[in-house]
Amino acid sequence: MSPKLYWKSLNSLLFPRACIACDKTLIEQEEFICIECSFFLPFSNTRKGIDNHVEKKFWGKIIFESAYSVFDMKYSDRVYKIIHKIKYKNQPKIAYNIGKIFGQYQREKEWLQNIDIILPIPLHSRKKRKRGYNQSLYFAKGLAQSTNIPVHNKVLKRKVFTISQTQKSRLDRYENMENVFQCMDPRAIYNKHLLIVDDVITTGATLLSAGQTLRNETSCKLSFLAIGNA
């Protein structure tokens, strides 16, 4: 056995890699997620039209080009576990890897080729200090790695601290997100096609508020993307 293979085998014994969706130990050929979970993960529809449940959340509310998510969360505990680890278990690299892999599969698609800039939904400074990172930024950086689309994370600022939306009704979610964001550099996005990314879309209130803020400041096109659609 070569020294490199020896140390790799020893490292696997001492620090076994676990599937991000079910926590089972990964075999050597598996990366991030086991074969079983990758087979059963509910990937969302990335086509436009009536079957796109993400797009429906923005119909009649804002002018936009496209809206997608990587996963559909409604029927999968696996996706909830992944999102929970990203947000609350200090594993932002999972978001980065999901963005990177999704970008690899989608980069030849017309909707993604038309994007000029990726904008992650920002965290308020209080929440970022507590969590230590912005999971949406990691997701955006993963996308950028495989698509070569630049990430601008200073254009959009979260100027208002908002409490969790989890227990709020649909109407309360929209009211809670009014006037939350501020566009810091309208010139950087003038006439650009922006892909605004977040971790989870529930009602779409967060992405809608961010999009409206940007559209109010300057001329731009909008598309939306999240890791999960709840």
JOMOQUI-V398150 format. One record per backbone hydrogen bond with DSSP energy under -0.5 kcal/mol. CO is the residue of the C=O (numbers start at 1). NH is the residue of the N-H. E is the energy in kcal/mol with one decimal. If there is no record, write none. Layout:
# JOMOQUI-V398150
co;nh;e
CO;NH;E
CO;NH;E
This chain:
# JOMOQUI-V398150
co;nh;e
2;6;-2.6
3;7;-2.5
4;8;-1.9
5;9;-2.4
6;10;-2.5
7;11;-2.4
8;12;-1.8
9;13;-1.5
10;14;-2.4
11;15;-3.0
17;26;-2.8
19;23;-1.8
24;19;-2.8
27;30;-1.6
31;33;-1.9
32;20;-2.6
33;31;-0.5
34;38;-2.4
35;39;-1.6
36;40;-1.6
37;41;-1.8
41;43;-1.5
42;72;-3.0
49;52;-1.9
51;53;-1.0
52;56;-1.3
53;57;-0.5
54;57;-1.2
55;58;-2.0
55;59;-0.9
58;61;-2.1
58;62;-1.3
62;64;-0.5
66;224;-2.2
68;226;-1.2
70;44;-2.0
71;73;-0.6
71;229;-1.9
73;76;-1.5
76;80;-1.2
77;81;-2.2
78;82;-2.0
79;83;-2.7
80;84;-2.4
81;85;-2.1
82;86;-2.1
83;87;-2.4
84;88;-2.7
84;89;-0.6
85;89;-1.2
85;91;-1.2
91;94;-1.5
91;95;-0.5
92;96;-1.7
93;97;-2.6
94;98;-2.4
95;99;-2.4
96;100;-2.4
97;101;-2.7
98;102;-2.8
99;103;-2.3
100;104;-1.7
101;105;-1.7
102;106;-1.8
103;107;-1.8
106;109;-2.2
109;112;-0.6
109;113;-2.0
110;114;-1.4
112;115;-1.4
116;150;-0.5
117;119;-0.5
117;195;-2.7
118;120;-0.5
118;152;-2.3
119;197;-2.3
124;128;-2.6
125;129;-2.2
126;130;-1.6
127;131;-2.7
128;132;-3.2
133;135;-0.6
134;137;-0.6
134;138;-1.5
135;139;-2.0
136;140;-2.3
137;141;-2.5
138;142;-2.0
139;143;-2.0
140;144;-2.4
141;145;-2.0
142;146;-1.2
143;147;-1.3
144;148;-2.4
150;118;-2.8
151;153;-0.6
155;184;-3.8
155;185;-0.6
157;159;-0.9
157;182;-2.3
165;168;-1.8
169;173;-2.2
170;174;-1.5
171;175;-2.2
172;176;-2.6
173;177;-1.0
174;177;-0.6
175;178;-1.1
177;180;-1.1
180;159;-2.0
180;160;-1.2
182;157;-2.7
182;184;-0.6
185;188;-1.1
185;189;-0.5
186;189;-1.0
186;190;-0.5
187;190;-0.7
189;192;-2.1
192;194;-0.7
192;221;-2.6
193;116;-2.7
193;117;-1.7
194;196;-0.7
194;223;-2.1
195;119;-2.8
195;197;-0.5
196;225;-2.1
197;121;-2.6
198;227;-1.1
199;227;-0.5
199;228;-2.4
200;202;-0.5
201;230;-3.1
204;208;-2.6
205;209;-2.4
206;210;-2.2
207;211;-2.6
208;212;-2.6
209;213;-2.0
210;214;-2.0
211;215;-2.5
212;216;-2.1
213;217;-0.9
214;217;-0.6
214;218;-1.7
218;220;-0.5
219;191;-4.1
221;194;-3.0
222;65;-3.4
222;66;-0.6
223;196;-2.8
224;68;-2.2
225;198;-1.9
226;70;-2.0
227;71;-2.8
228;201;-2.6
228;230;-0.6
229;73;-2.5
229;74;-0.6
